[in-house]
Amino acid sequence: VKDYETAARSYNLNKTFDIISLLREYDLKSKGVDSSGNTTDGELLKELMFKMLH
């Protein structure tokens, strides 16, 4: 419960929805949908984490 309270203070509702949208987008990219094809899973993860934090 404490982790949820900390997260709730860090991310407002709009940011939470944005992050869920990013997760869906990068899930599809990791499966090859709407991706350039030459991106590794590690690179996708780095991009995702950057976008989630900024």
C-alpha positions as CSV (number, residue, x, y, z in Angstrom):
1,V,0.0,0.0,0.0
2,K,2.9,2.4,0.8
3,D,4.3,2.0,-2.8
4,Y,0.9,2.9,-4.2
5,E,0.7,6.0,-2.1
6,T,4.2,7.1,-3.2
7,A,3.3,6.5,-6.9
8,A,0.0,8.4,-6.5
9,R,2.0,11.4,-5.3
10,S,4.4,11.2,-8.1
11,Y,2.1,10.7,-11.1
12,N,-1.2,12.5,-11.6
13,L,-4.1,10.8,-13.4
14,N,-3.2,12.2,-16.9
15,K,0.4,11.1,-16.5
16,T,-0.8,7.6,-15.5
17,F,-3.0,7.3,-18.6
18,D,-0.1,8.5,-20.7
19,I,2.2,5.8,-19.3
20,I,-0.5,3.1,-19.9
21,S,-0.7,4.3,-23.5
22,L,3.1,4.2,-23.8
23,L,3.1,0.6,-22.4
24,R,0.6,-0.5,-25.1
25,E,2.6,1.3,-27.8
26,Y,5.9,-0.2,-26.9
27,D,4.3,-3.7,-26.4
28,L,3.2,-3.5,-30.1
29,K,6.6,-2.2,-31.1
30,S,8.4,-5.1,-29.4
31,K,6.2,-7.5,-31.4
32,G,7.1,-5.7,-34.7
33,V,4.0,-3.6,-35.2
34,D,4.8,-0.1,-36.4
35,S,8.5,-0.6,-35.8
36,S,11.5,0.0,-38.1
37,G,12.5,-3.6,-37.5
38,N,16.1,-3.0,-36.5
39,T,15.5,-1.8,-32.9
40,T,16.5,-4.2,-30.1
41,D,14.3,-4.9,-27.1
42,G,16.9,-3.1,-24.9
43,E,16.7,0.1,-27.1
44,L,12.9,0.0,-26.9
45,L,13.1,-0.4,-23.1
46,K,15.4,2.6,-22.8
47,E,13.1,4.7,-25.0
48,L,10.1,3.7,-22.9
49,M,11.7,4.4,-19.6
50,F,12.9,7.8,-20.8
51,K,9.4,8.7,-22.0
52,M,7.8,7.5,-18.8
53,L,10.1,9.5,-16.6
54,H,10.1,12.8,-18.7
